[in-house]
Amino acid sequence: MSGRRLRHDASRCAQWAALAAEGGDKLGQFRLAYAYHHGEGVAKNWKEALLWYAEAAEQGHGTAMCNIGVIYE
């Protein structure tokens, strides 16, 4: 199998995650929270990270629940 290698664009990933998150998708919410938590493609912002982790956690995303605890640690 052959294909093209695409360059990773963290900013673009965060933009797509934001669209999914705002649409209510728990994985998109988690990915956007992670981006804010670690400053990947967006400026690091723990307040925004907590907000989006909480949204994902309310929908049952286990890692989001755990990462809320990590931020408060």
C-alpha positions as CSV (number, residue, x, y, z in Angstrom):
1,M,0.0,0.0,0.0
2,S,1.3,3.4,-0.9
3,G,0.3,6.9,0.2
4,R,1.4,10.4,0.8
5,R,2.8,11.4,4.1
6,L,1.0,14.4,5.6
7,R,2.7,17.0,7.8
8,H,1.1,17.2,11.3
9,D,-0.5,20.6,11.8
10,A,-1.4,21.0,15.5
11,S,-3.2,24.3,14.9
12,R,-5.4,22.7,12.3
13,C,-6.1,19.7,14.5
14,A,-7.2,22.1,17.3
15,Q,-9.6,23.9,14.8
16,W,-11.2,20.6,13.8
17,A,-11.4,19.5,17.4
18,A,-13.1,22.8,18.3
19,L,-15.8,22.2,15.6
20,A,-16.5,18.7,16.9
21,A,-16.4,19.9,20.5
22,E,-18.9,22.7,19.9
23,G,-21.1,20.2,18.1
24,G,-21.3,18.1,21.3
25,D,-18.9,15.3,20.3
26,K,-17.2,14.0,23.4
27,L,-14.0,12.9,21.6
28,G,-13.7,16.4,20.1
29,Q,-14.3,17.9,23.5
30,F,-11.5,15.7,24.9
31,R,-9.1,16.5,22.1
32,L,-9.7,20.2,22.4
33,A,-9.2,20.0,26.2
34,Y,-6.0,18.1,25.6
35,A,-4.8,20.8,23.2
36,Y,-5.4,23.5,25.7
37,H,-3.9,21.5,28.5
38,H,-0.7,20.9,26.7
39,G,-0.6,23.9,24.4
40,E,-0.7,21.9,21.2
41,G,-2.0,24.1,18.4
42,V,-3.4,26.7,20.8
43,A,-2.0,28.7,23.7
44,K,-1.9,26.7,26.9
45,N,-5.0,27.5,28.9
46,W,-5.9,25.4,31.9
47,K,-9.2,27.1,32.4
48,E,-10.3,26.2,28.9
49,A,-8.9,22.7,29.3
50,L,-11.0,22.2,32.4
51,L,-14.1,23.5,30.7
52,W,-13.8,21.0,27.8
53,Y,-12.6,18.1,30.0
54,A,-15.8,18.6,32.1
55,E,-18.0,18.6,29.0
56,A,-16.4,15.3,27.8
57,A,-16.5,13.9,31.3
58,E,-20.3,14.6,31.6
59,Q,-20.7,12.4,28.6
60,G,-18.7,9.6,30.2
61,H,-15.2,10.1,28.8
62,G,-13.0,8.4,31.4
63,T,-9.7,9.9,30.5
64,A,-11.3,13.4,30.6
65,M,-12.4,12.6,34.2
66,C,-8.9,11.5,35.1
67,N,-7.3,14.6,33.5
68,I,-9.5,16.9,35.5
69,G,-7.8,15.3,38.6
70,V,-4.4,15.7,37.0
71,I,-4.9,19.5,36.6
72,Y,-6.1,19.9,40.2
73,E,-3.2,17.8,41.5
